[in-house]
Each structure stands twice: as structure tokens, then as C-alpha cells.
Amino acid sequence: MDPLHLTTTRRADTLTVSLSGELDIANSEALRGQLFTLLHEAGHARLVVELSRLSFIDAAGLGILVSVRNQARRQHTPMRIDGVPPAIRRLLRITGLETHLTT
């Protein structure tokens, strides 16, 4: 199991959160708290969650991404998911979340 790692970078009006490792039920609630804090700090800057180094995601992890996306919409913060690996993109497509999270 690859532990989940999170790194952030800010450039101009974009806050990028890069995830690597595995996002599952064991670490999803901790990630939710971190992402909500970053979302609050982002304000009206764009939030990009970059997944290119994420090797696994389960239903709990998908739920976190949806929850954060919904909060971003409520506070009028532009947000998108970027760098989605093919296996995870397929999962997003199967669950109907692809357009909800990546646009």
C-alpha cells in the first residue's frame, strides 16, 4: 500500500493540490479536512486537484472529491480535477463522475 501524500503549490490565482499514493477509506477523512482547509484558503482562486501520481482510489475517496467539488461550488471557487490516470478516469466514467469532476 502506497501512503497518500499531498503537496500544494500556488501560482498567481491557482492553488494546485497534488495527490500521490492511494486514496481509500483509511485516509479519506483526513484528506477531506485538508482539502476543505485548502479550499477555504483558496477563496476565489482556482483550486486544481492533480491526480497523475495517484495509484488507487476507492468509493470513499471518490466521495471526498465530490464533497470538495460541491463545497467549491457553494463558495464560488472554481475547481477541477486534472492529470487523471487512465484507470481512475475509467472509474470516473463508469460512476458518471467524469464530467462532474473534470470540467
DSSP file (Angstrom, degrees, kcal/mol; ACC not computed):
  #  RESIDUE AA STRUCTURE BP1 BP2  ACC     N-H-->O    O-->H-N    N-H-->O    O-->H-N    TCO  KAPPA ALPHA  PHI   PSI    X-CA   Y-CA   Z-CA
    1    1 A M              0   0    0      0, 0.0     0, 0.0     0, 0.0     0, 0.0   0.000 360.0 360.0 360.0 127.3    0.0    0.0    0.0
    2    2 A D        -     0   0    0      1,-0.0    20,-1.7     3,-0.0    53,-0.1  -0.784 360.0-123.8 -87.0 123.2    1.4    3.4   -1.0
    3    3 A P        -     0   0    0      0, 0.0     2,-0.4     0, 0.0    20,-0.1  -0.307  30.0-104.8 -63.1 151.9    0.7    6.0    1.6
    4    4 A L        -     0   0    0     17,-0.2     2,-0.4    18,-0.2    17,-0.2  -0.630  38.5-170.9 -80.1 132.0   -1.2    9.1    0.5
    5    5 A H  E     -A   20   0A   0     15,-2.8    15,-2.1    -2,-0.4     2,-0.4  -0.956   5.3-163.9-123.9 145.4    0.9   12.2    0.0
    6    6 A L  E     +A   19   0A   0     -2,-0.4     2,-0.4    13,-0.2    13,-0.2  -0.995   8.5 177.2-130.1 130.0   -0.3   15.7   -0.6
    7    7 A T  E     -A   18   0A   0     11,-2.1    11,-3.1    -2,-0.4     2,-0.4  -0.970  11.5-155.4-128.9 149.7    1.7   18.7   -1.9
    8    8 A T  E     -A   17   0A   0     -2,-0.4     2,-0.3     9,-0.2     9,-0.2  -0.941  11.0-179.8-125.8 147.7    0.5   22.2   -2.7
    9    9 A T  E     -A   16   0A   0      7,-2.1     7,-3.2    -2,-0.4     2,-0.5  -0.990  11.9-154.3-139.5 146.4    1.7   24.9   -4.9
   10   10 A R  E     +A   15   0A   0     -2,-0.3     2,-0.4     5,-0.2     5,-0.2  -0.986  15.8 171.1-124.8 126.9    0.3   28.4   -5.6
   11   11 A R  E >   -A   14   0A   0      3,-2.5     3,-2.2    -2,-0.5     2,-0.1  -0.985  62.7 -51.1-134.5 123.3    0.9   30.3   -8.8
   12   12 A A  T 3  S-     0   0    0     -2,-0.4    33,-0.1     1,-0.3     0, 0.0  -0.291 125.2 -13.6  51.2-118.9   -1.0   33.5   -9.5
   13   13 A D  T 3  S+     0   0    0     -3,-0.1    33,-2.9    32,-0.1     2,-0.4   0.020 118.9  91.5-102.4  27.3   -4.7   32.7   -9.0
   14   14 A T  E <   -Ab  11  46A   0     -3,-2.2    -3,-2.5    31,-0.2     2,-0.6  -0.983  51.5-165.8-129.2 127.8   -4.3   28.9   -8.9
   15   15 A L  E     -Ab  10  47A   0     31,-3.3    33,-2.7    -2,-0.4     2,-0.5  -0.955  16.6-161.8-107.1 118.0   -3.8   26.7   -5.9
   16   16 A T  E     -Ab   9  48A   0     -7,-3.2    -7,-2.1    -2,-0.6     2,-0.6  -0.883   7.8-166.3-107.0 129.4   -2.7   23.2   -7.0
   17   17 A V  E     -Ab   8  49A   0     31,-3.4    33,-3.0    -2,-0.5     2,-0.5  -0.964   9.3-161.0-113.0 116.3   -3.0   20.2   -4.7
   18   18 A S  E     -Ab   7  50A   0    -11,-3.1   -11,-2.1    -2,-0.6     2,-0.4  -0.866   4.2-162.7-103.0 127.7   -1.1   17.2   -6.0
   19   19 A L  E     +A    6   0A   0     31,-2.7    34,-0.7    -2,-0.5     2,-0.3  -0.875  10.8 175.1-108.9 140.2   -2.0   13.7   -4.6
   20   20 A S  E     +Ab   5  53A   0    -15,-2.1   -15,-2.8    -2,-0.4     2,-0.3  -0.979  45.8  25.5-139.8 155.6    0.1   10.6   -4.8
   21   21 A G  E    S- b   0  54A   0     32,-1.9    34,-2.9    -2,-0.3    35,-1.1  -0.739 103.1 -26.2  97.1-146.4   -0.2    7.2   -3.4
   22   22 A E  E     - b   0  56A   0    -20,-1.7     2,-0.7    -2,-0.3   -18,-0.2  -0.924  45.2-159.4-116.3 131.1   -3.5    5.5   -2.5
   23   23 A L  E     + b   0  57A   0     33,-2.7    35,-1.5    -2,-0.4    38,-0.3  -0.927  37.3 136.1-108.9 110.9   -6.7    7.3   -1.5
   24   24 A D    >>  -     0   0    0     -2,-0.7     4,-1.5    33,-0.2     3,-1.5  -0.776  69.7 -72.8-143.8-174.2   -9.0    5.0    0.4
   25   25 A I  T 34 S+     0   0    0      1,-0.3     4,-0.5    -2,-0.2    -2,-0.0   0.775 121.1  64.3 -58.7 -27.9  -11.3    4.8    3.4
   26   26 A A  T 34 S+     0   0    0      1,-0.2    -1,-0.3     2,-0.1     4,-0.1   0.789 120.9  17.5 -69.0 -27.3   -8.3    4.7    5.7
   27   27 A N  T <> S+     0   0    0     -3,-1.5     4,-2.0     2,-0.1    -2,-0.2   0.377  96.8  97.9-125.0   3.3   -7.2    8.2    4.8
   28   28 A S  H  X S+     0   0    0     -4,-1.5     4,-2.5     1,-0.2    -3,-0.1   0.878  83.5  50.0 -67.2 -39.1  -10.2    9.8    3.1
   29   29 A E  H  > S+     0   0    0     -4,-0.5     4,-2.0     2,-0.2    -1,-0.2   0.892 110.4  50.1 -69.0 -37.5  -11.5   11.7    6.2
   30   30 A A  H  > S+     0   0    0      1,-0.2     4,-2.0     2,-0.2    -1,-0.2   0.916 112.1  48.9 -63.6 -41.2   -8.1   13.2    6.9
   31   31 A L  H  X S+     0   0    0     -4,-2.0     4,-3.2     2,-0.2     5,-0.3   0.902 105.9  57.2 -64.9 -40.2   -7.8   14.3    3.3
   32   32 A R  H  X S+     0   0    0     -4,-2.5     4,-2.6     1,-0.2     5,-0.2   0.939 107.8  47.6 -55.5 -47.8  -11.3   15.8    3.4
   33   33 A G  H  X S+     0   0    0     -4,-2.0     4,-2.0     1,-0.2    -1,-0.2   0.909 113.4  47.5 -60.0 -43.6  -10.2   18.1    6.3
   34   34 A Q  H  X S+     0   0    0     -4,-2.0     4,-2.4     2,-0.2    -2,-0.2   0.923 113.5  47.2 -64.7 -44.2   -7.1   19.1    4.5
   35   35 A L  H  X S+     0   0    0     -4,-3.2     4,-2.6     2,-0.2    -2,-0.2   0.880 110.8  51.6 -67.9 -37.3   -8.9   19.8    1.2
   36   36 A F  H  X S+     0   0    0     -4,-2.6     4,-2.2    -5,-0.3    -1,-0.2   0.897 110.6  49.3 -65.3 -38.6  -11.6   21.8    3.0
   37   37 A T  H  X S+     0   0    0     -4,-2.0     4,-2.3    -5,-0.2    -2,-0.2   0.933 113.5  45.8 -63.3 -45.6   -8.9   23.9    4.7
   38   38 A L  H  X S+     0   0    0     -4,-2.4     4,-2.2     1,-0.2    -2,-0.2   0.870 110.3  54.3 -65.6 -36.5   -7.2   24.5    1.4
   39   39 A L  H  X S+     0   0    0     -4,-2.6     4,-1.1     2,-0.2    -1,-0.2   0.908 109.0  48.3 -63.1 -41.9  -10.5   25.3   -0.3
   40   40 A H  H  < S+     0   0    0     -4,-2.2     3,-0.5     1,-0.2    -2,-0.2   0.918 112.7  48.2 -63.2 -43.8  -11.1   27.9    2.4
   41   41 A E  H  < S+     0   0    0     -4,-2.3    -2,-0.2     1,-0.2    -1,-0.2   0.825 104.5  60.9 -66.1 -31.5   -7.6   29.4    1.9
   42   42 A A  H >< S+     0   0    0     -4,-2.2     3,-2.6     1,-0.2     2,-0.3   0.822  78.0 174.9 -66.3 -30.3   -8.1   29.4   -1.9
   43   43 A G  T 3< S-     0   0    0     -4,-1.1    -1,-0.2    -3,-0.5    -2,-0.1  -0.434  73.0 -16.6  60.6-120.7  -11.0   31.8   -1.6
   44   44 A H  T 3  S+     0   0    0     -2,-0.3    -1,-0.3    -3,-0.1     2,-0.1   0.339 111.3 111.0-100.3   6.6  -12.0   32.7   -5.1
   45   45 A A  S <  S-     0   0    0     -3,-2.6   -31,-0.2     1,-0.1     2,-0.2  -0.404  82.5 -92.4 -70.1 157.8   -8.7   31.5   -6.6
   46   46 A R  E     -b   14   0A   0    -33,-2.9   -31,-3.3    31,-0.1     2,-0.5  -0.524  35.3-149.2 -73.2 137.7   -8.9   28.3   -8.8
   47   47 A L  E     -bc  15  79A   0     31,-3.1    33,-2.0    -2,-0.2     2,-0.5  -0.952  13.0-171.9-108.9 124.0   -8.4   25.0   -7.0
   48   48 A V  E     -bc  16  80A   0    -33,-2.7   -31,-3.4    -2,-0.5     2,-0.7  -0.972  10.2-159.1-116.8 125.4   -6.8   22.2   -9.1
   49   49 A V  E     -bc  17  81A   0     31,-2.5    33,-2.6    -2,-0.5     2,-0.5  -0.920  14.5-157.0-104.6 112.1   -6.6   18.7   -7.6
   50   50 A E  E     +bc  18  82A   0    -33,-3.0   -31,-2.7    -2,-0.7    33,-0.2  -0.789  18.8 173.7 -98.2 124.2   -3.9   16.9   -9.6
   51   51 A L  E >   +     0   0A   0     31,-2.8     3,-2.6    -2,-0.5    32,-0.2   0.284  39.9 115.7-114.3   8.6   -4.1   13.1   -9.6
   52   52 A S  E 3  S+     0   0A   0      1,-0.3    -1,-0.1    30,-0.2   -32,-0.1   0.741  85.7  42.2 -58.9 -23.4   -1.4   12.0  -12.0
   53   53 A R  E 3  S+b   20   0A   0    -34,-0.7   -32,-1.9    -3,-0.2     2,-0.5   0.251  85.1 114.0-106.6  12.1    0.5   10.2   -9.3
   54   54 A L  E <   -b   21   0A   0     -3,-2.6   -32,-0.2   -34,-0.3    34,-0.2  -0.741  42.5-174.8 -83.0 124.1   -2.5    8.7   -7.5
   55   55 A S  E     +     0   0A   0    -34,-2.9     2,-0.3    -2,-0.5   -33,-0.2   0.652  63.8  13.6 -95.7 -16.6   -2.3    4.9   -7.9
   56   56 A F  E     -b   22   0A   0    -35,-1.1   -33,-2.7   -54,-0.1     2,-0.3  -0.987  53.3-179.8-158.6 145.0   -5.6    3.9   -6.3
   57   57 A I  E     -b   23   0A   0     -2,-0.3   -33,-0.2   -35,-0.2     2,-0.2  -0.976  10.0-165.4-145.9 138.2   -8.9    5.4   -5.3
   58   58 A D     >  -     0   0    0    -35,-1.5     4,-2.3    -2,-0.3     5,-0.2  -0.466  45.9 -82.2-109.9-173.3  -11.9    3.7   -3.7
   59   59 A A  H  > S+     0   0    0      1,-0.2     4,-2.3     2,-0.2     5,-0.1   0.859 128.5  54.2 -60.7 -37.0  -15.6    4.8   -3.2
   60   60 A A  H  > S+     0   0    0      2,-0.2     4,-1.7     1,-0.2    -1,-0.2   0.908 109.0  48.9 -64.1 -40.5  -14.7    6.8   -0.1
   61   61 A G  H  > S+     0   0    0    -38,-0.3     4,-2.0     2,-0.2    -2,-0.2   0.903 110.2  50.3 -65.2 -41.8  -12.0    8.7   -2.0
   62   62 A L  H  X S+     0   0    0     -4,-2.3     4,-2.3     1,-0.2    -1,-0.2   0.902 107.7  55.0 -61.5 -40.1  -14.4    9.5   -4.8
   63   63 A G  H  X S+     0   0    0     -4,-2.3     4,-2.5     1,-0.2    -1,-0.2   0.870 105.4  52.5 -61.0 -37.3  -16.9   10.7   -2.2
   64   64 A I  H  X S+     0   0    0     -4,-1.7     4,-2.7     2,-0.2     5,-0.2   0.933 108.5  49.7 -63.9 -46.0  -14.3   13.1   -0.9
   65   65 A L  H  X S+     0   0    0     -4,-2.0     4,-2.3     1,-0.2    -2,-0.2   0.904 113.0  46.8 -61.2 -41.1  -13.7   14.5   -4.3
   66   66 A V  H  X S+     0   0    0     -4,-2.3     4,-2.6     2,-0.2    -1,-0.2   0.921 112.1  50.8 -65.5 -43.7  -17.4   15.0   -4.9
   67   67 A S  H  X S+     0   0    0     -4,-2.5     4,-2.1     1,-0.2    -2,-0.2   0.913 112.5  45.4 -60.6 -44.8  -17.8   16.6   -1.4
   68   68 A V  H  X S+     0   0    0     -4,-2.7     4,-2.5     2,-0.2    -1,-0.2   0.899 112.1  52.2 -67.1 -40.4  -15.0   19.1   -2.0
   69   69 A R  H  X S+     0   0    0     -4,-2.3     4,-2.0    -5,-0.2    -2,-0.2   0.915 109.8  49.4 -61.1 -43.0  -16.3   19.9   -5.5
   70   70 A N  H  X S+     0   0    0     -4,-2.6     4,-2.1     1,-0.2    -2,-0.2   0.908 111.4  48.4 -64.1 -41.8  -19.7   20.6   -4.1
   71   71 A Q  H  X S+     0   0    0     -4,-2.1     4,-2.0     1,-0.2    -1,-0.2   0.899 108.2  55.0 -64.8 -40.0  -18.3   22.9   -1.4
   72   72 A A  H  <>S+     0   0    0     -4,-2.5     5,-3.0     1,-0.2     4,-0.2   0.911 108.5  48.8 -59.7 -41.8  -16.2   24.7   -4.0
   73   73 A R  H ><5S+     0   0    0     -4,-2.0     3,-1.2     3,-0.2    -1,-0.2   0.912 108.3  53.7 -64.2 -42.1  -19.4   25.4   -6.0
   74   74 A R  H 3<5S+     0   0    0     -4,-2.1    -1,-0.2     1,-0.3    -2,-0.2   0.866 114.6  40.5 -61.6 -35.7  -21.2   26.7   -2.8
   75   75 A Q  T 3<5S-     0   0    0     -4,-2.0    -1,-0.3    -5,-0.1    -2,-0.2   0.292 113.9-116.4 -98.4  11.7  -18.4   29.2   -2.1
   76   76 A H  T < 5 +     0   0    0     -3,-1.2    -3,-0.2     1,-0.2    -4,-0.1   0.850  63.5 147.9  60.3  38.0  -17.9   30.1   -5.8
   77   77 A T      < -     0   0    0     -5,-3.0    -1,-0.2    -6,-0.2    -2,-0.1  -0.922  49.8-125.5-102.6 119.1  -14.4   28.7   -6.0
   78   78 A P        +     0   0    0      0, 0.0   -31,-3.1     0, 0.0     2,-0.3  -0.425  39.3 175.7 -62.1 135.0  -13.5   27.4   -9.5
   79   79 A M  E     +c   47   0A   0    -33,-0.2     2,-0.3    -2,-0.1   -31,-0.2  -0.999  11.8 170.1-143.8 143.3  -12.3   23.8   -9.1
   80   80 A R  E     -c   48   0A   0    -33,-2.0   -31,-2.5    -2,-0.3     2,-0.4  -0.990  30.4-126.1-148.3 157.8  -11.2   21.0  -11.4
   81   81 A I  E     -c   49   0A   0     20,-1.6     2,-0.3    -2,-0.3   -31,-0.2  -0.875  37.1-177.2-100.0 134.7   -9.6   17.6  -11.2
   82   82 A D  E     +c   50   0A   0    -33,-2.6   -31,-2.8    -2,-0.4   -30,-0.2  -0.879  50.2  28.7-133.1 161.1   -6.5   17.3  -13.5
   83   83 A G  S    S-     0   0    0     -2,-0.3    -1,-0.2   -33,-0.2   -33,-0.0   0.851  70.0-177.3  62.2  38.5   -4.0   14.7  -14.6
   84   84 A V        -     0   0    0     -3,-0.2    -1,-0.2   -33,-0.1   -32,-0.1  -0.564  24.4-126.1 -75.8 121.1   -6.4   11.8  -14.0
   85   85 A P     >  -     0   0    0      0, 0.0     4,-2.9     0, 0.0     3,-0.4  -0.276  26.2-108.2 -61.8 152.7   -4.6    8.4  -14.7
   86   86 A P  H  > S+     0   0    0      0, 0.0     4,-2.4     0, 0.0     5,-0.2   0.865 117.1  50.7 -53.1 -43.2   -6.4    6.2  -17.3
   87   87 A A  H  > S+     0   0    0      1,-0.2     4,-1.6     2,-0.2     5,-0.1   0.892 114.7  43.5 -65.6 -37.7   -7.6    3.6  -14.7
   88   88 A I  H  > S+     0   0    0     -3,-0.4     4,-2.5     2,-0.2    -1,-0.2   0.870 110.9  54.7 -74.9 -36.7   -9.1    6.3  -12.5
   89   89 A R  H  X S+     0   0    0     -4,-2.9     4,-2.4     2,-0.2    -2,-0.2   0.903 107.2  51.7 -60.5 -40.3  -10.6    8.1  -15.5
   90   90 A R  H  X S+     0   0    0     -4,-2.4     4,-2.7    -5,-0.2    -1,-0.2   0.917 109.1  49.9 -61.9 -43.2  -12.3    4.9  -16.4
   91   91 A L  H  X S+     0   0    0     -4,-1.6     4,-2.2     2,-0.2     6,-0.3   0.910 110.5  49.9 -61.5 -43.0  -13.7    4.6  -12.8
   92   92 A L  H  X>S+     0   0    0     -4,-2.5     5,-2.0     2,-0.2     6,-1.4   0.897 112.0  48.5 -62.0 -40.0  -15.0    8.2  -13.1
   93   93 A R  H ><5S+     0   0    0     -4,-2.4     3,-0.8     4,-0.2    -2,-0.2   0.932 111.3  49.2 -65.8 -45.5  -16.6    7.4  -16.4
   94   94 A I  H 3<5S+     0   0    0     -4,-2.7    -2,-0.2     1,-0.2    -1,-0.2   0.873 114.2  45.4 -62.3 -38.6  -18.3    4.3  -15.1
   95   95 A T  H 3<5S-     0   0    0     -4,-2.2    -1,-0.2    -5,-0.2    -2,-0.2   0.531 112.7-117.4 -84.4  -5.7  -19.6    6.1  -12.0
   96   96 A G  T <<5S+     0   0    0     -3,-0.8     4,-0.3    -4,-0.6    -3,-0.2   0.629  86.2 111.7  80.8  13.0  -20.8    9.0  -14.0
   97   97 A L     >< +     0   0    0     -5,-2.0     4,-2.5    -6,-0.3     5,-0.4   0.526  43.9  93.1 -96.1  -7.0  -18.5   11.4  -12.2
   98   98 A E  H  > S+     0   0    0     -6,-1.4     4,-2.4     1,-0.2     5,-0.2   0.935  93.4  35.5 -56.0 -53.9  -16.1   12.2  -15.1
   99   99 A T  H  > S+     0   0    0      1,-0.2     4,-0.8     2,-0.2    -1,-0.2   0.835 116.3  56.5 -71.5 -30.2  -17.9   15.4  -16.3
  100  100 A H  H  4 S+     0   0    0     -4,-0.3    -1,-0.2     1,-0.2    -2,-0.2   0.872 120.3  27.3 -66.5 -37.0  -18.9   16.4  -12.8
  101  101 A L  H  < S+     0   0    0     -4,-2.5   -20,-1.6     1,-0.1    -2,-0.2   0.751 121.3  47.3-100.1 -26.2  -15.3   16.4  -11.5
  102  102 A T  H  <        0   0    0     -4,-2.4    -3,-0.2    -5,-0.4    -2,-0.1   0.461 360.0 360.0-102.4   0.2  -13.1   17.1  -14.5
  103  103 A T     <        0   0    0     -4,-0.8    -1,-0.2    -5,-0.2    -2,-0.1   0.409 360.0 360.0-116.2 360.0  -14.9   20.1  -16.1
